[in-house]
Amino acid sequence: MMIAKKLAETLKVADLEVLKEIVREAESFLTAQLTAGLAADQRAINTAVYLAAILAAIVGGTATLVSVGKPLGLHLLGVGWIVFFLAFALVHAVRAARPTPFSYAGNNPAHWEPDVKEKRCLRDSLAGQAAIYAQGIRTNVKCLNEAHAFMRLSLMAGLLGILGFALIEFVVILSTVAQTGHPF
């Protein structure tokens, strides 16, 4: 809060038109951050849904094969690998999509009551509003960066799971062909 007060004091000396532009641009920036945040949330939710569906299919398919007595042998290594990494990816996609606090453009009129009661000039009120916006922008950046980090981790885990699974299956099939002369 101390940073916001210092910024408000600095901005109070700005020309009123400049200060209005500062507030307008801050509101525009907050609106753009909200748009970016909503898009990131949607990507994370979609990724989580796809990962959950893929995991359900892999686990369900494997369980079905086991229940009918189909010997899976070393293929279970690949299944275990991909299930682990896709589950890890799912957890982090959900973490990226979880609800977080976010700062928005605009202000509740009730928050202007002290300014009105103290008969603050418009310049001082706008300087305070700009400082509040600056603080909100910093908070939003932190929130967006955290969500992006979780999503990057999710995507990397998913990629590692798929590539590792493909490699394990390739090795298992090659070893099966070498031992039996046929892949299955």
Secondary structure, DSSP 4 states (H G I P E B T S, - for coil): -HHHHHHHHHHTTS-HHHHHHHHHHHHHHHHHHHHHHHHHHHHHHHHHHHHHHHHHHHHHHHHHHHHTT---TTHHHHHHHHHHHHHHHHHHHHHHHS------SS--GGGGHHHHHTT--HHHHHHHHHHHHHHHHHHHHHHHHHHHHHHHHHHHHHHHHHHHHHHHHHHHHHHHHHHHSS--
